[in-house]
Amino acid sequence: MSFETPLSLVGPLRSPRQMLGDQEYGGHASIHDDAMAEKLGFRAGPIEGPTHFSLFPPLMEKIWGRAWFEQGCISAHYLNMVVEGEEVRAFAEIPAEGVRSTRVWAEKADGTPVLEASASLGPNAGPTLLEQRMATLRPAGRLLILEDLEVGMAGAADERVRMDPDQHMGALYPFSLNQKLAAITETSDWYSKGSPWGRPIIPLEMISVLAEYSSHQAKFPVKGPAVGLFADQELRLIDGPLFVGEEYVLRREIAALAQSKRTESYWVRTRIFDSAGQRQVAEMLLNHATLKDSYAGYAEAG
């Protein structure tokens, strides 16, 4: 090889759609509602972070082929919000031959960073971006909204979920898979008509929806009402892909607790198993950052 110059793949500019304006949790509107977002100091309701994950599969398939849909992982730290009308594109460094991890990221049309991430293939690709970030977390100290949580706390029970094409995904996700596919930034027949695995597969961003669909059943004692957002998120396929119309079992636990000047955060690891609850097929790590200012009386209590 004549040069060691790092090269990258670049996806086209896409215009993601805001589909969570009617989202509700804890009996109130979410940060994706324009009025709520403006009340908290944001200019409009942001597009949900994992929406941008759909930008990456075309790049990952180019790098690692079909295997990425079976054992791929994207591990992202969200940097700046995107509102409807803005354009976003994905980037991926091309790894050296045989290397199973690389840097990926997304930017707005003007170069504003949207997220930074690692992408990897298989179980022995080295630490992900979020594994590295979690290793540097400082002790959470005194918490208020999350004071009843503790690391290692498990969800109340196994959760059974599925995603059918026209199934409404509930108050957290007020749309169906087919409605999402009509608006998704990167579409594929694999999501609706069939795939190399014999049937339609769930798009990467919709694995997040599947994993959060039944999250209320975990009954984690988070105080509220308070408004939260996704700060970090990792989706890992272990024995994938995941299939449309198939039942899965979810098991959750608190993986970490942290806080910053503006937020209290709880990291939840959600393991996704086959319908028998025996074979793990995927996993999601999600950092829920709860805005302190959205919780009534937080400043006085502190």
Secondary structure per residue as TSV (DSSP state, phi and psi in degrees):
chain	resnum	aa	ss	phi	psi
A	1	M	-	360.0	130.0
A	2	S	-	-80.5	-28.9
A	3	F	-	-129.7	150.7
A	4	E	-	-108.7	18.0
A	5	T	-	-64.4	124.1
A	6	P	-	-69.5	133.3
A	7	L	-	-117.2	152.5
A	8	S	E	-130.4	150.6
A	9	L	E	-88.5	143.9
A	10	V	E	-129.1	126.0
A	11	G	-	-86.0	168.5
A	12	P	-	-74.7	158.1
A	13	L	-	-66.5	132.8
A	14	R	B	-127.7	157.0
A	15	S	-	-113.2	92.3
A	16	P	-	-66.6	150.6
A	17	R	-	-99.8	144.2
A	18	Q	-	-88.9	115.1
A	19	M	-	-119.6	12.1
A	20	L	-	-116.6	19.4
A	21	G	T	-59.6	-28.4
A	22	D	T	-100.3	13.0
A	23	Q	-	-63.6	143.4
A	24	E	E	-139.7	136.4
A	25	Y	E	-150.3	148.2
A	26	G	T	61.6	21.1
A	27	G	T	81.0	12.1
A	28	H	E	-142.8	167.0
A	29	A	E	-67.2	155.9
A	30	S	-	-98.6	179.6
A	31	I	T	-64.6	-16.1
A	32	H	T	-79.1	-7.6
A	33	D	S	-81.2	130.7
A	34	D	H	-57.8	-44.7
A	35	A	H	-64.2	-42.9
A	36	M	H	-65.6	-42.4
A	37	A	H	-60.3	-44.4
A	38	E	H	-65.6	-36.8
A	39	K	H	-60.5	-32.9
A	40	L	T	-92.8	6.2
A	41	G	T	97.3	8.7
A	42	F	-	-100.5	153.3
A	43	R	S	-76.2	-21.9
A	44	A	S	-168.4	168.0
A	45	G	-	-64.6	123.1
A	46	P	-	-76.6	155.4
A	47	I	-	-73.0	137.3
A	48	E	-	-61.8	137.2
A	49	G	G	-49.0	-51.8
A	50	P	G	-64.5	-11.7
A	51	T	G	-53.7	-35.4
A	52	H	G	-75.0	-14.3
A	53	F	G	-62.3	-26.7
A	54	S	G	-66.3	-16.1
A	55	L	G	-71.1	-21.1
A	56	F	S	-91.8	-31.6
A	57	P	H	-53.5	-38.5
A	58	P	H	-61.1	-35.7
A	59	L	H	-72.3	-40.5
A	60	M	H	-68.8	-36.5
A	61	E	H	-64.2	-37.5
A	62	K	H	-63.3	-35.7
A	63	I	H	-82.5	-47.4
A	64	W	H	-120.6	0.9
A	65	G	G	71.5	-160.1
A	66	R	G	-59.8	-26.1
A	67	A	G	-58.2	-28.4
A	68	W	H	-66.5	-27.6
A	69	F	H	-76.8	-11.4
A	70	E	H	-102.6	-34.9
A	71	Q	H	-140.6	27.6
A	72	G	E	-83.7	157.4
A	73	C	E	-142.3	135.9
A	74	I	E	-123.3	131.7
A	75	S	E	-129.5	106.1
A	76	A	E	-122.8	143.0
A	77	H	E	-111.7	120.6
A	78	Y	E	-78.9	135.1
A	79	L	-	-111.1	-49.1
A	80	N	S	-140.0	143.3
A	81	M	-	-74.6	152.9
A	82	V	-	-120.7	135.7
A	83	V	-	-112.4	158.1
A	84	E	T	-58.7	136.8
A	85	G	T	107.6	-20.8
A	86	E	-	-87.2	151.3
A	87	E	-	-105.4	147.1
A	88	V	E	-136.2	147.4
A	89	R	E	-137.5	156.6
A	90	A	E	-104.5	150.8
A	91	F	E	-131.9	149.7
A	92	A	E	-148.1	127.1
A	93	E	E	-69.2	137.8
A	94	I	-	-81.5	114.9
A	95	P	-	-74.0	159.6
A	96	A	-	-65.2	156.8
A	97	E	T	-56.3	129.7
A	98	G	T	89.1	-13.3
A	99	V	-	-82.0	135.5
A	100	R	-	-112.8	22.6
A	101	S	E	-147.2	145.1
A	102	T	E	-154.1	167.5
A	103	R	E	-91.2	133.9
A	104	V	E	-132.0	159.9
A	105	W	E	-162.6	168.6
A	106	A	E	-133.4	144.6
A	107	E	E	-134.7	153.9
A	108	K	E	-74.6	170.8
A	109	A	T	-59.2	-29.4
A	110	D	T	-89.4	6.2
A	111	G	S	93.2	-3.9
A	112	T	-	-61.9	126.9
A	113	P	E	-69.3	137.6
A	114	V	E	-102.4	-46.3
A	115	L	E	-153.8	153.9
A	116	E	E	-117.6	146.7
A	117	A	E	-159.0	163.8
A	118	S	E	-109.7	147.8
A	119	A	E	-123.1	141.1
A	120	S	E	-149.1	169.2
A	121	L	E	-132.2	120.7
A	122	G	S	84.1	175.7
A	123	P	T	-82.4	-12.6
A	124	N	T	-118.9	40.8
A	125	A	S	-95.3	3.4
A	126	G	-	93.1	172.3
A	127	P	-	-64.5	140.1
A	128	T	-	-79.6	170.4
A	129	L	H	-57.7	-43.7
A	130	L	H	-74.5	-30.2
A	131	E	H	-62.0	-38.8
A	132	Q	H	-68.6	-40.9
A	133	R	H	-66.0	-40.9
A	134	M	H	-64.2	-33.3
A	135	A	H	-65.8	-18.6
A	136	T	T	-102.9	1.8
A	137	L	-	-63.9	135.7
A	138	R	-	-85.8	159.4
A	139	P	-	-53.8	140.6
A	140	A	-	-66.9	-27.1
A	141	G	-	72.3	-158.8
A	142	R	S	-74.0	127.2
A	143	L	-	-114.8	153.8
A	144	L	S	-113.1	-60.7
A	145	I	T	-62.6	-34.7
A	146	L	T	-109.3	19.3
A	147	E	T	-64.9	-19.5
A	148	D	T	-93.2	1.8
A	149	L	-	-92.7	154.6
A	150	E	-	-146.5	149.1
A	151	V	T	-61.9	133.8
A	152	G	T	95.8	-10.7
A	153	M	-	-61.5	131.2
A	154	A	B	-98.3	155.9
A	155	G	-	-62.3	160.8
A	156	A	S	-62.5	-32.6
A	157	A	S	-165.7	166.9
A	158	D	-	-61.2	142.8
A	159	E	E	-115.3	132.5
A	160	R	E	-104.8	125.9
A	161	V	E	-136.2	160.9
A	162	R	-	-156.2	166.2
A	163	M	-	-135.9	102.6
A	164	D	-	-89.5	160.5
A	165	P	T	-57.1	-41.1
A	166	D	T	-109.1	17.0
A	167	Q	-	-75.0	122.6
A	168	H	-	-69.6	129.5
A	169	M	B	-91.9	18.8
A	170	G	T	93.0	-173.7
A	171	A	T	-64.3	-33.5
A	172	L	T	-70.1	-33.7
A	173	Y	B	-134.0	83.9
A	174	P	-	-79.3	58.1
A	175	F	S	-161.4	171.1
A	176	S	-	-106.9	170.5
A	177	L	H	-59.1	-44.3
A	178	N	H	-62.9	-36.5
A	179	Q	H	-66.6	-39.5
A	180	K	H	-63.7	-42.8
A	181	L	H	-64.6	-24.2
A	182	A	T	-73.7	-15.0
A	183	A	T	-123.9	-5.4
A	184	I	-	-61.6	145.8
A	185	T	S	-70.8	-34.7
A	186	E	S	-129.5	113.2
A	187	T	-	-102.9	161.8
A	188	S	-	-154.9	144.1
A	189	D	G	-61.8	-22.4
A	190	W	G	-60.6	-23.7
A	191	Y	G	-83.8	-14.4
A	192	S	T	-137.1	-35.8
A	193	K	T	-103.5	-21.6
A	194	G	-	148.0	168.7
A	195	S	-	-151.5	173.1
A	196	P	T	-60.7	-14.8
A	197	W	T	-95.2	8.3
A	198	G	S	96.1	-9.3
A	199	R	S	-160.4	166.8
A	200	P	-	-62.4	143.5
A	201	I	B	-107.5	155.3
A	202	I	-	-79.3	127.2
A	203	P	-	-59.6	153.3
A	204	L	H	-53.5	-48.4
A	205	E	H	-65.3	-27.2
A	206	M	H	-81.4	-12.6
A	207	I	H	-63.8	-36.1
A	208	S	H	-61.3	-43.0
A	209	V	H	-62.9	-45.4
A	210	L	H	-58.6	-42.4
A	211	A	H	-72.8	-27.2
A	212	E	H	-96.2	-14.1
A	213	Y	H	-51.0	-43.8
A	214	S	T	-107.8	20.0
A	215	S	G	-61.3	-25.8
A	216	H	G	-62.9	-23.5
A	217	Q	G	-70.0	-18.1
A	218	A	G	-67.7	-27.8
A	219	K	-	58.2	38.5
A	220	F	-	-66.2	131.8
A	221	P	-	-79.1	71.0
A	222	V	-	-92.0	128.3
A	223	K	-	-73.3	151.7
A	224	G	S	-162.6	-175.7
A	225	P	S	-72.3	143.9
A	226	A	-	-153.7	149.9
A	227	V	-	-100.1	134.7
A	228	G	E	-125.3	169.5
A	229	L	E	-147.2	162.8
A	230	F	E	-83.1	123.2
A	231	A	E	-103.1	-35.4
A	232	D	E	-143.4	145.9
A	233	Q	E	-156.3	135.2
A	234	E	E	-129.2	129.3
A	235	L	E	-116.2	125.5
A	236	R	E	-126.9	123.3
A	237	L	E	-90.6	128.5
A	238	I	S	-106.7	-45.3
A	239	D	S	-140.5	61.8
A	240	G	-	-94.1	-174.0
A	241	P	-	-80.2	176.0
A	242	L	-	-92.2	146.1
A	243	F	B	-112.1	142.5
A	244	V	T	-63.0	135.1
A	245	G	T	81.5	5.6
A	246	E	-	-104.1	144.3
A	247	E	-	-85.7	140.9
A	248	Y	E	-131.7	157.6
A	249	V	E	-110.8	130.0
A	250	L	E	-111.1	139.5
A	251	R	E	-131.7	130.6
A	252	R	E	-118.5	153.1
A	253	E	E	-153.3	154.9
A	254	I	E	-78.1	120.4
A	255	A	E	-95.7	-26.6
A	256	A	E	-166.2	157.5
A	257	L	E	-128.9	143.9
A	258	A	E	-157.7	170.6
A	259	Q	E	-153.2	157.6
A	260	S	-	-129.4	-172.2
A	261	K	S	-61.2	-35.3
A	262	R	S	-104.8	-16.3
A	263	T	E	-135.2	155.7
A	264	E	E	-111.5	135.0
A	265	S	E	-125.8	139.5
A	266	Y	E	-127.6	128.5
A	267	W	E	-94.9	123.7
A	268	V	E	-113.8	129.2
A	269	R	E	-101.0	119.7
A	270	T	E	-111.8	115.7
A	271	R	E	-95.5	132.8
A	272	I	E	-109.4	123.0
A	273	F	E	-116.2	164.2
A	274	D	-	-65.0	174.2
A	275	S	T	-62.6	-22.6
A	276	A	T	-83.3	-8.7
A	277	G	S	72.6	19.9
A	278	Q	-	-106.9	-40.2
A	279	R	S	-108.1	118.2
A	280	Q	E	-77.9	130.4
A	281	V	E	-112.3	-22.1
A	282	A	E	-162.7	174.9
A	283	E	E	-157.4	144.3
A	284	M	E	-126.9	134.7
A	285	L	E	-113.4	124.9
A	286	L	E	-136.1	126.9
A	287	N	E	-96.3	106.6
A	288	H	E	-85.4	112.5
A	289	A	E	-98.3	113.4
A	290	T	E	-96.0	125.0
A	291	L	E	-75.0	120.6
A	292	K	G	-59.8	-39.7
A	293	D	G	-67.1	-16.4
A	294	S	G	-85.8	-6.4
A	295	Y	S	-99.9	119.7
A	296	A	T	-58.1	128.9
A	297	G	T	80.0	11.1
A	298	Y	H	-60.7	-46.7
A	299	A	H	-62.5	-41.7
A	300	E	H	-66.8	-38.9
A	301	A	H	-68.6	-31.5
A	302	G	-	-74.2	360.0
